[in-house]
Amino acid sequence: MYISQLSISNFKSFHRANIKLRKFNVLIGANAAGKSNLLQLFKFIRDISQFGLENAISLQGGNEYLRNINLKRGNNIVGLGLKFDILKEYGIKRNTKIGILEAKLKNFYYTFKIKLNLKNNTYYVIKDELTAGLHFIEYKKDNKTFDYGTANLYINLLKNSYEINFKSKLKKIEANELFPTLPDMQKFLNERIHKSLIIESPLIYTFPFEKIAYFMKNISMYDFDTRLPKKATQFLGKAELEENGENLAIVLRKILSDIEKRRAFFNLVNNVLPLIENIEVKSFLDKYLQFLIEESFAKGQFIPSSMISDGTIFIIALIIAIYFENKPCAIFEEPERRIHPYLISKIIDMMRDASSNKQIIISTHNPEAVKHADIENLLLISRNERGFSTIDRPAEIEQIKVFLKNEIGIEELYVNNLLKL
């Protein structure tokens, strides 16, 4: 699953924006154009799923800084729309009065709007709708199947009701037969207040919505602080990589203890850092872990993490985040900051390769990253004459196509600020 389309209303520096996303996305643009604000939108989505809407707004600085501050104070509605596309077939089978019926998930669309009160820093939800596109197939006793086509399961919380709209003969099937948890939805709707969203409800963890819940809750925004992995790490810690990289030794120990993962890890490391001969994780004082590397020029001599360069630590953490973390969406802000220009093309290739299994979004100012990302993956963030952030695809700008036909590189256009024409 990945987010294929994003609609934004009045979020931070954005006024109105609609953009189609790919599995690999590279955000480019001048300083203060709005790249970080777009990445903050993904954090906002994750925070709603993890902590609830009220806390998510607070983590963005409250009402005043959630909305676009360039707007008049009367325009206090913030909205978001997300379309999710399914990559792998996913469904359930139910016994119904017509036989065995399978519901296969095709896509999701989720949209909500909240109205902010700037005077007392309160808000209330004015729109909250979730639609699941489903494909239905009946399995008969003679091993034959009947294709009912598509239907939509549509939930609107503001009306304190839900409805299922079938576009076929499935109208004779009770919704409760297909989705046993739906009766609980009405109880939730009756008890809710207009300060919570459907994605905060426990029902979001049932079919067909649990894929959305998993995606939003597990968006990862990595910003590695290379000073932290250099220090000894306590045994007690998460098995998945922290977004700041502080538990790198724990994660390395897990990877290196698995033969297949160890082999894959060293293949990836050697592609970028060929001087590394070996990596080990040692324990000391029965309480701490520290990783060490062995270089090909000094075999048998291990360098402790405290003496390893920032760039090497950063690349090791980056490889783990890209390939070994089971996250549906990984976000990196300016990952090229600690990487030699020669290696940027290899890192970009790795990200593009890994995007077959997870959605990857990065922001960058580096011309080499722009050059190797492929123009169809680029999203240009800029400010219009009113100061609002806008999003364009350079690949769809006709003038850019003319430049490229004349063998002017996309990185040259970017450096000379010619992508926005």
Number of C-alpha atoms within 10 A of each C-alpha: 21 23 22 17 16 18 15 20 19 22 23 24 26 22 21 15 17 15 15 14 19 18 19 23 22 25 24 26 22 16 11 13 21 24 25 16 17 21 18 17 17 17 21 22 20 23 22 22 24 17 13 19 23 16 15 20 19 15 16 18 11 17 21 18 15 24 27 23 18 15 14 8 13 9 14 21 19 22 22 21 18 19 18 20 17 15 12 9 9 13 15 14 15 15 13 15 11 12 12 15 23 20 22 18 24 20 20 24 19 20 18 19 18 21 18 23 16 15 8 8 11 13 19 16 21 16 18 23 19 21 19 20 18 20 18 21 17 21 17 13 9 6 7 8 13 11 13 16 14 18 20 20 18 19 21 18 25 17 11 15 14 18 12 16 14 20 12 13 9 16 12 10 13 12 18 12 14 18 16 13 14 17 12 11 21 15 12 18 19 11 9 16 12 15 14 18 22 21 24 16 16 13 18 18 15 14 18 22 17 14 18 22 20 17 20 22 20 17 20 23 21 20 17 21 15 21 16 17 25 24 19 21 20 16 15 11 14 11 15 19 22 19 17 17 26 22 27 26 31 24 22 23 19 14 18 18 11 11 10 10 14 16 12 15 19 18 13 16 19 13 12 20 16 13 15 18 18 16 19 16 19 14 15 10 6 8 11 16 21 25 25 19 20 18 17 13 10 12 11 12 12 16 16 19 22 16 11 16 13 17 15 18 21 22 21 18 27 21 19 20 23 24 19 18 16 13 20 20 25 22 23 22 20 18 23 23 14 16 15 10 14 10 16 24 17 15 22 23 14 17 25 22 14 18 22 12 18 22 24 25 22 24 24 20 19 18 19 19 26 26 18 18 21 15 16 14 20 23 23 21 23 21 18 10 6 8 13 21 24 21 23 18 18 20 19 11 13 10 14 20 15 11 15 13 9 9 9 13 15 24 19 15 16 20 15 8 12 14 23 17 9
